[in-house]
Amino acid sequence: MADYEMHRYELLPAFTFHGNKVRAITYLPDFVGKDFIIECKGFPNDAFPLKEKLFKRLLVDISPNCMYYVVHTQKEVNTLVEQLKQKFYG
């Protein structure tokens, strides 16, 4: 079972620079399960590659054994769902 858009990760905390507040950078993956995270990304925006890199770095620290998947098409979603069903339910 996976939660849909319920886990927001802070990639860079908010801070103040010369008296100006700078907002935190956060990442909200689409699905978070016990040992996996799935991002469904049809057409990534310009910010996604940097956020993805920061998120992978965070995963190294907080959950190094967690699998992270990015799918772009319905076919990739269907294939991943079948792989996860086999892995977790045999």
Disulfide bonds with the S-S distance in Angstrom:
none
